Structures are given as C-alpha cells and as structure tokens.
C-alpha cells in the first residue's frame, strides 16, 4: 500500500491501481483483514478520482464488508 501511495502522489495512476490490487491480494492471502479493507478503500477512492464509479463502487463495497468483518463499527 505504501508503494501504491507513492505512485499515486507521483501521478503514476495506472501503476498505483496495479499496486492497490496487489496489496489487496497479498493482504487477503495473509489474513490481514484491516489491511485488505484499507487497500480496497484506497483503490475505491482512486477509481473515483479517475472517473470510474463502477469500479469505485466495487472496491468501496468490499472495503465496507472487510471493515464490518474486522469489527470496525465506526468505520462501517
């Protein structure tokens, strides 16, 4: 996720999206639910910024579910 954020700040948005996707896959595989939720949230926000509401909706919905499973009621 740090790498994706760095890419986002430098304007390399396509690479940032790929890095977000990689972070999601790695977090899920490792069982880091909070990291998966945050990666989905950041990916969703990036999609909104780039004008892709359908993809943003997908990521933000997955972030919502992950935060709920994690027990982050305030975030949900």
N, CA, C and O of each residue as an XYZ file, in Angstrom:
304
protein
N       0.817     -1.190      0.000
C       0.000      0.000      0.000
C       0.863      1.257      0.000
O       0.488      2.273     -0.585
N       2.004      1.186      0.648
C       2.892      2.345      0.675
C       3.375      2.662     -0.744
O       3.408      3.820     -1.161
N       3.741      1.623     -1.464
C       4.181      1.823     -2.847
C       3.091      2.404     -3.714
O       3.357      3.258     -4.559
N       1.856      1.950     -3.513
C       0.729      2.481     -4.280
C       0.522      3.954     -3.956
O       0.244      4.754     -4.849
N       0.654      4.312     -2.688
C       0.510      5.721     -2.302
C       1.587      6.590     -2.918
O       1.322      7.711     -3.353
N       2.791      6.072     -2.951
C       3.897      6.816     -3.564
C       3.632      7.016     -5.053
O       3.857      8.102     -5.587
N       3.155      5.971     -5.718
C       2.842      6.080     -7.143
C       1.703      7.069     -7.379
O       1.726      7.830     -8.347
N       0.713      7.056     -6.495
C      -0.410      7.969     -6.607
C       0.066      9.415     -6.539
O      -0.376     10.255     -7.324
N       0.965      9.704     -5.603
C       1.474     11.069     -5.434
C       2.311     11.530     -6.620
O       2.349     12.723     -6.925
N       2.978     10.601     -7.289
C       3.805     10.989     -8.436
C       2.999     11.063     -9.725
O       3.524     11.463    -10.764
N       1.720     10.678     -9.664
C       0.875     10.753    -10.848
C       0.850      9.494    -11.689
O       0.229      9.477    -12.751
N       1.507      8.445    -11.242
C       1.527      7.178    -11.975
C       0.290      6.372    -11.565
O       0.394      5.368    -10.860
N      -0.877      6.829    -12.019
C      -2.140      6.292    -11.519
C      -2.414      4.864    -11.969
O      -2.970      4.080    -11.200
N      -2.041      4.508    -13.188
C      -2.256      3.135    -13.650
C      -1.405      2.169    -12.830
O      -1.864      1.088    -12.464
N      -0.181      2.557    -12.547
C       0.694      1.716    -11.738
C       0.190      1.646    -10.296
O       0.305      0.608     -9.645
N      -0.366      2.751     -9.800
C      -0.919      2.771     -8.442
C      -2.096      1.811     -8.337
O      -2.254      1.124     -7.328
N      -2.916      1.762     -9.374
C      -4.051      0.836     -9.358
C      -3.558     -0.612     -9.306
O      -4.093     -1.430     -8.557
N      -2.549     -0.916    -10.094
C      -1.982     -2.267    -10.060
C      -1.402     -2.586     -8.683
O      -1.555     -3.699     -8.180
N      -0.736     -1.605     -8.081
C      -0.160     -1.816     -6.749
C      -1.260     -2.008     -5.709
O      -1.115     -2.823     -4.798
N      -2.368     -1.259     -5.838
C      -3.506     -1.452     -4.934
C      -4.052     -2.865     -5.059
O      -4.324     -3.520     -4.053
N      -4.211     -3.332     -6.277
C      -4.725     -4.688     -6.496
C      -3.793     -5.730     -5.879
O      -4.250     -6.695     -5.266
N      -2.500     -5.531     -6.042
C      -1.530     -6.450     -5.446
C      -1.604     -6.437     -3.928
O      -1.501     -7.484     -3.288
N      -1.783     -5.251     -3.348
C      -1.890     -5.140     -1.893
C      -3.128     -5.861     -1.383
O      -3.089     -6.490     -0.326
N      -4.223     -5.775     -2.126
C      -5.460     -6.450     -1.741
C      -5.248     -7.960     -1.733
O      -5.623     -8.643     -0.781
N      -4.651     -8.468     -2.793
C      -4.418     -9.912     -2.905
C      -3.492    -10.396     -1.792
O      -3.752    -11.425     -1.169
N      -2.419     -9.658     -1.543
C      -1.463    -10.063     -0.508
C      -2.074     -9.999      0.886
O      -1.847    -10.890      1.704
N      -2.844     -8.958      1.160
C      -3.474     -8.832      2.474
C      -4.473     -9.955      2.703
O      -4.536    -10.521      3.794
N      -5.257    -10.279      1.676
C      -6.236    -11.367      1.799
C      -5.524    -12.695      2.041
O      -5.938    -13.480      2.894
N      -4.454    -12.943      1.290
C      -3.722    -14.207      1.424
C      -3.090    -14.346      2.805
O      -3.004    -15.449      3.344
N      -2.651    -13.233      3.372
C      -2.004    -13.266      4.681
C      -3.006    -13.212      5.828
O      -2.632    -13.388      6.988
N      -4.269    -12.971      5.514
C      -5.283    -12.886      6.558
C      -5.297    -11.564      7.303
O      -5.794    -11.488      8.427
N      -4.754    -10.520      6.684
C      -4.726     -9.196      7.305
C      -5.969     -8.422      6.872
O      -5.923     -7.643      5.920
N      -7.063     -8.639      7.567
C      -8.349     -8.089      7.180
C      -8.347     -6.559      7.186
O      -8.925     -5.931      6.300
N      -7.697     -5.964      8.184
C      -7.659     -4.499      8.246
C      -6.877     -3.915      7.070
O      -7.245     -2.864      6.545
N      -5.814     -4.579      6.658
C      -5.036     -4.114      5.504
C      -5.836     -4.277      4.214
O      -5.790     -3.415      3.336
N      -6.565     -5.377      4.103
C      -7.403     -5.592      2.924
C      -8.471     -4.508      2.833
O      -8.715     -3.960      1.758
N      -9.104     -4.198      3.960
C     -10.144     -3.169      3.972
C      -9.578     -1.823      3.538
O     -10.174     -1.135      2.709
N      -8.437     -1.448      4.093
C      -7.834     -0.159      3.753
C      -7.403     -0.123      2.290
O      -7.583      0.895      1.621
N      -6.845     -1.203      1.789
C      -6.425     -1.250      0.384
C      -7.626     -1.110     -0.544
O      -7.544     -0.420     -1.559
N      -8.742     -1.758     -0.207
C      -9.957     -1.601     -1.013
C     -10.451     -0.157     -0.965
O     -10.864      0.397     -1.984
N     -10.408      0.446      0.212
C     -10.868      1.824      0.345
C     -10.027      2.774     -0.505
O     -10.565      3.617     -1.224
N      -8.720      2.633     -0.419
C      -7.829      3.499     -1.194
C      -7.996      3.272     -2.697
O      -7.965      4.219     -3.484
N      -8.172      2.013     -3.085
C      -8.397      1.713     -4.507
C      -9.708      2.330     -4.978
O      -9.785      2.855     -6.089
N     -10.737      2.269     -4.140
C     -12.020      2.871     -4.491
C     -11.925      4.371     -4.655
O     -12.499      4.937     -5.586
N     -11.208      5.016     -3.762
C     -11.039      6.464     -3.865
C     -10.261      6.846     -5.120
O     -10.566      7.852     -5.762
N      -9.259      6.048     -5.469
C      -8.506      6.294     -6.696
C      -9.421      6.158     -7.916
O      -9.357      6.967     -8.842
N     -10.265      5.137     -7.908
C     -11.193      4.950     -9.029
C     -12.146      6.128     -9.151
O     -12.451      6.567    -10.259
N     -12.622      6.647     -8.015
C     -13.494      7.822     -8.056
C     -12.769      9.017     -8.659
O     -13.330      9.731     -9.490
N     -11.526      9.236     -8.244
C     -10.725     10.339     -8.770
C     -10.512     10.229    -10.275
O     -10.455     11.235    -10.982
N     -10.397      8.994    -10.752
C     -10.138      8.773    -12.180
C     -11.419      8.708    -13.001
O     -11.359      8.537    -14.218
N     -12.584      8.842    -12.354
C     -13.841      8.852    -13.078
C     -14.375      7.481    -13.424
O     -15.026      7.306    -14.454
N     -14.102      6.493    -12.561
C     -14.581      5.123    -12.771
C     -15.510      4.727    -11.617
O     -15.108      3.984    -10.722
N     -16.751      5.224    -11.640
C     -17.641      4.991    -10.496
C     -18.009      3.527    -10.282
O     -18.201      3.107     -9.141
N     -18.111      2.748    -11.345
C     -18.473      1.339    -11.182
C     -17.369      0.584    -10.439
O     -17.653     -0.162     -9.501
N     -16.135      0.770    -10.846
C     -15.012      0.124    -10.168
C     -14.889      0.640     -8.733
O     -14.581     -0.127     -7.821
N     -15.129      1.934     -8.533
C     -15.067      2.515     -7.190
C     -16.115      1.874     -6.295
O     -15.831      1.538     -5.145
N     -17.320      1.704     -6.815
C     -18.400      1.091     -6.037
C     -18.003     -0.318     -5.590
O     -18.246     -0.708     -4.448
N     -17.393     -1.070     -6.496
C     -16.952     -2.430     -6.179
C     -15.944     -2.415     -5.022
O     -16.103     -3.147     -4.046
N     -14.917     -1.584     -5.138
C     -13.879     -1.540     -4.108
C     -14.425     -1.019     -2.780
O     -14.098     -1.554     -1.721
N     -15.252      0.019     -2.832
C     -15.776      0.580     -1.594
C     -16.743     -0.375     -0.905
O     -16.806     -0.417      0.324
N     -17.498     -1.143     -1.689
C     -18.377     -2.159     -1.105
C     -17.528     -3.239     -0.426
O     -17.834     -3.661      0.689
N     -16.471     -3.679     -1.094
C     -15.601     -4.687     -0.492
C     -14.904     -4.144      0.761
O     -14.697     -4.879      1.727
N     -14.545     -2.859      0.740
C     -13.954     -2.237      1.932
C     -14.966     -2.256      3.077
O     -14.618     -2.581      4.212
N     -16.203     -1.912      2.781
C     -17.267     -1.910      3.784
C     -17.411     -3.292      4.423
O     -17.463     -3.411      5.647
N     -17.475     -4.328      3.599
C     -17.604     -5.691      4.113
C     -16.393     -6.099      4.945
O     -16.542     -6.732      5.990
N     -15.208     -5.742      4.492
C     -13.996     -6.108      5.230
C     -13.938     -5.374      6.571
O     -13.582     -5.969      7.588
N     -14.284     -4.094      6.577
C     -14.303     -3.356      7.840
C     -15.336     -3.966      8.799
O     -15.088     -4.066     10.001
N     -16.486     -4.370      8.264
C     -17.521     -4.987      9.100
C     -17.030     -6.314      9.691
O     -17.235     -6.579     10.876
N     -16.383     -7.145      8.869
C     -15.854     -8.422      9.363
C     -14.767     -8.213     10.402
O     -14.615     -9.013     11.325
N     -14.009     -7.131     10.247
C     -12.933     -6.817     11.171
C     -13.494     -6.301     12.502
O     -12.835     -6.376     13.539
N     -14.713     -5.782     12.450
C     -15.343     -5.250     13.649
C     -15.156     -3.753     13.824
O     -15.338     -3.231     14.924
N     -14.798     -3.062     12.762
C     -14.575     -1.612     12.818
C     -15.916     -0.895     12.613
O     -16.171     -0.317     11.556
N     -16.760     -0.946     13.638
C     -18.110     -0.404     13.543
C     -18.111      1.081     13.198
O     -18.950      1.524     12.413
N     -17.197      1.855     13.762
C     -17.155      3.283     13.481
C     -16.820      3.540     12.010
O     -17.340      4.480     11.409
N     -15.976      2.730     11.447
C     -15.599      2.891     10.044
C     -16.732      2.491      9.125
O     -16.938      3.110      8.082
N     -17.472      1.453      9.506
C     -18.591      0.971      8.702
C     -19.662      2.030      8.700
O     -20.710      1.846      8.081
